[in-house]
Amino acid sequence: MSDAPNRDPLRRTAVVVVVSLAVAALVTWFGPDLFVPHKPGGPGGPPIPDLFVQLKLFVSTYNLVALGFLAATYAMLYRELPNRFTLSLLLFTAALLLYALTSNPLASILLGFRGSGLGPFTFLPDLFAAVAVTFLTYQSSA
């Protein structure tokens, strides 16, 4: 009976969504403190809020947390049923997880890339998406 909540897909999905939304909201609310805000007119000017960066931070953090739950689910499934299909699901989710991580604005800032010079974060998210699509293509063709 202890596995009953895990067997109800709607309840499990709701929990993942609520937890992911809560974490994304907290990171979006407190994460901008890690940013070095652009201040017009020098260090004394007011910071310019960037709604698009905040939205990207929220959505990419939500994706990161939700994909973490999904990866854990697929890892447990792969342990129970080790075959090519479950391995492909796990690898596909890992690639999407890396995509969400590298597309998150906090990741580039925490690793020292600020402002318009995003360095490798300009192309890394798309590279991980390409890896994910490659896994799907291979699985669909096999």
N, C-alpha and C positions, 0 to 999 in steps of 0.2 A: 503493500500500500504506500510505502514511502516514495515510490516512483510515479504515483498518480498525477501530481502536477506536471511532471515532465512529459507525460503521455497526452496531455491536453494541448494540442497545437495552438489553439487560440489564446489560452492563458499564458503559455510560454512565450508566444510572440508578443503579447501585451506587456509582459514583464520585461522582455528585451527592449521593446520600444520605449517604455517608461524609463528604464535605467539609462538607455542611450541618450534620450532627450535630457534627462537630468544632468548627466555628466557633460553633455555638449553645452547645456545652459551654463553650468558652473565654469567650464573652461572659457566660454565666450565672455562671461561676466568678469572673471578674474584674470584671464589670459592676456588681455591688452595691457595689463600692468608690466608684462615682460617686454612689450614693444617699446622701442625708443621712438616716441611720437615725433612726427615731422612738425616743427613749429615754425610758422611763417615769421620772418623778421628776426630770426635768431633764437637763442635759448629762452628768452622771456615770453615768447608768443604762445597763444593757445594752441593745443594740439588739434589737428584736423582729423575728425572721426571719419573713418572710411567704412561706410555701410557694407560695401561689397566684401571687404576683407573680413568684417565681422560675420557676414553671412557665410562666407567660405569657411571660416573657422568653425562656425556652428555645424554646418553640413558635413564637413570633413571629419570633425570629431564624432558626430553621430555615426557616420559610416565606420569609423575606426572601432568604436565600441561595439556596434552591432556585428561587424565582421569578426571581431574577437570572439563573440558568443558563437557565431556560425562556425568559425574555425575549430573551436573546442568541440562543438557538436559533431563535425565531420571527423575530427581526430578520434573521438570515442566510437563513431560508426566504423572507421577504418580498422580500429583494434578488434571490433567484433566481426567485421566482414572485410578482410583484406583482399581487395581485387582492384583491377585497373580503374573501374568507374569511381569507386570511393576515393582512390588515390588521386584521380583527376579532379574530383570535387575539392579535395583538401588542397591540392596545388593551386587550383584556380582561386580558391578563397584566400590562400596565402598571397598570391599575386595582387588580388584586390586589396588585401590588408596593407601591403606595402604601398600600393597606389594611394590609399587613404592617408597613410602615414606621411608620405612624401609630398602630398598635395596640401597638407595642413600647414597654414602659415606659421604656426608656432614651431614646427620642425625646422624650417629654414632659419628662423630667427635664433632658436636655441643652438643651432649648429654654426652660427656666425654669419649668415647671409642676410643682410638688411637692405631695405630700400628696393630700388629697381634691379640691382644686381643679384638675382636669385641664384646665380651659379648653377650647380647641377639640378637644382629644384625647378629649373625651367623645363627640363626634359624628362627627369626621372619618373614623375607620375605617369606620363604617357608611355614610357618604356614598360612600366609594370602593367599597365592596361593592355599593351601589346602582348606581353607574356600570358596574361589571362586569356586573351582572345585566342592565342596559339594553343593553349591547353584545351579550350572548348572546341576548336577546329579539329585537333587531333582526336579528341574523344568522339566527336560526331562522325569522323571518318572511319574510325576503327570498328 
